[in-house]
Amino acid sequence: DRRGATAVIDAVNGRSPECVRILASVPGVDLNLKNCKGETAAIVATEQKNIEIVRILSDISSVDWNIQQKWENGKTVDWNIKHNNHGKTAAMIAVEMRAHDILRILKDIPSIDWNIANHQGETALLKH
């Protein structure tokens, strides 16, 4: 749309976990697209402290293909994408907001790089 929002980001903004789940199962849907503010669905869900949607997105990105075929379309969520405006990842935002429940989910995602730095050189683990 005019705001650069994707259907997935609109579903996150609408706080609709079921819509996020359905859209994530559609072949060709890119879960990592940014809106005009530089936010991804993962960043928006983290900023909203929406534990249910963060959990859905984390399940997508941590699928063990040897055990389950839950997301057979090969979808992934890149939790290391930086927000355009301030260069923060979802992990950085969760730490900054002291979103403990979200951090408990994110800590189990092996693909998260906790050492990525924002524009000021700060990481999720180290603030200057």
Helices and strands as residue ranges (DSSP letters): H 7-13, H 17-24, H 41-47, H 51-61, H 90-96, H 100-106
